Amino acid sequence: MDHSLHLPTVMIVHALITLISTVVTIYMWLRNRDSRILPLLVAAGLAGCTAMFLHSARSSLPLFLSSGIGLGLGVFAVGLYWQAVVVFEGGKASLTKASIGLIVWTALWLMPVVYQSIELRTTILGALIAGYCFLTARDILHKAKREPLPSRSIAAVANLIRGAIWLVPVPLSLLVGPAYAADGTTAPWFAYVVLANSMMIVLTLVALLMLAKERDELRYRLASERDPLTNLANRRTFVTEAKAALSQEGGTSVLLLDIDHFKTVNDTHGHAAGDQVLIAFSRAIEQRMPKGCLFARLGGEEFACLLPRIGVQQALALAEELRLTVAGMAMSPLSPLQVTVSIGVAEASASGADLDMLLASADAALYRAKADGRNCVRLCEPAVLLEQTAATLALVAGEPRRSAPRIRRRGK
C-alpha cells in the first residue's frame, strides 16, 4: 500500500490555507485602508492561491500554464511578501524588485534546456524563492537593535526555514529522484516539501502580523511615557523612575531647570517660536546629560534632571555647564531672541530619600535663583531655606517684610 501523501490534494489544501489567510488579510485591509502593507499581503496571497490552483491541475492543464505561469506566480507572491516587509521596516515598495524572480523564471523557463529538465527547473525555482525568503529575513533582522520587538527573531527564523525548505528539493531531485517523473507520477518527498511550505506560509504571515501588533503596543506605551513635543520622559515617567533610583545605594542629586521669561517668548514671538525654544533647549541639555541620568519635562517650561550616584559638587558643576550652554544657544531663525535658564540643585545623601522632599528642596533653590536675578544656579541650603520660611511667617503675621524672595509660584 502506498502511504505517501497525495500531491494534488496537498496543493489544494495549500491553496485553501493561503486563500483563508488572504480573506482575513482583505478584511483587515478594509478596516484599515491607510495601510501600505496590507495591500501587498493581499496581492501576495492572491498570487499564491492562483499559483497553487494552477499547479495542482498540472495533469489537466498545459505545462506552460500550470508550471510556467503557475510557479512564476508563486515566485512573484514571495517577492510581494518581501516588499511588504520592506514597507513595514520603513522602506518604499518596489514592484520591480518583487517581479525580478517572475521575470527570471519566465525567461529561463522558455529556454529549451530548462523546459526539458525537471531537475533544472526545480533548482531554479528553489533558488529564486529561497533568495526572496533570505532577503526577507535579512530585512527583519536589520533593525532588531533599533526596534527590538519580541517577535522579530520568530519572523526571521520562519523565513529562513521557509527558504531552506525550498532549497531541499535541489539535492533531493538530483540524488533521490525528480519531483515529477517522465510518466507524470510525483516523488513522495515532494508532497512533504509542499506541506511544510504551507505551514511556513501561515507562520510567516502570522509573525508579520504579530510584529505589527507589537509595534503598535510599543508606540502606545511610549506615547504614555514621553512628552509629545520634546520626546523627553514626562512627569509620570520621571516620578516612577526617580523613586526607583532613590531606593538604590549611593547619593543622588536632582536639578530643576526653568526657562527664564518663557511667557514673554510666547507673547512676543508666538507659541510656534516657544515650541521651537523648548525643542532646542531639550536637545541641548539632553546631549550633555551623563550616562544613566534621567532628563524629563515636568510641564510647561520646567524640566528636571535626576543624577544617580552624583554628588552635589559635581551636580553644581554640571548645572553651571548647562546654564552656559543655554545662554550660548543660537536660536536662528528666531535671532535676536536669547534664552537663559535658572537652575535649582538639591542632593539626597542616602538611599530611600523621599522624592517629594527632594523636589521641594530643588524647587526652593530654584526660587532663590529666580529671586537672585535669574540665569544662575543655586543650591538648596537648609539655613537659607529656614530664613526664607521665617520671613514668610513674619509677613503672614503682619511684621515688616525683610529681604527674602517669594516662596509661592515664581514669576516667569
Buried (B, 14 or more C-beta within 10 A) or exposed (E): EEEEBEBBEBBBBBBBBBBEBBEBBBEBBEEEEEBEBBBBBBBBBBBBBBBBBBBBBBEEBEEEEBBBBBBBBBBBBBBBBBBBBBBBBEEEBBEEBBBBBBEBBBEBBEEEEBBEBBBBBBBBBBBBBBBBBBBBBBBBBBBEEEBEBEBBBBBBBBBBBBBBBBBBBBEBBEEEBBBBEEEEEBBBBBBBBBBBBBBBBBBBBBBBBBBBEBBEEBEEEEEEBBBEEBEBBBBEBBBEBBEEBBEEEEBBBBBBBBBBBBEEBBEEBEEEBBEBBBBBBBBBBBEBBEEEBBBBBBEEBBBBBBBBBBBBEEBBEBBBEBBEBBEEBEBEEBEEBBBBBBBBBBBBEEEEBEBEEBBBBBBBBBBBBBBEEBBBBBBBBEEBBEBBEEBBEBBEEEEEEEEBBBBEEBEB
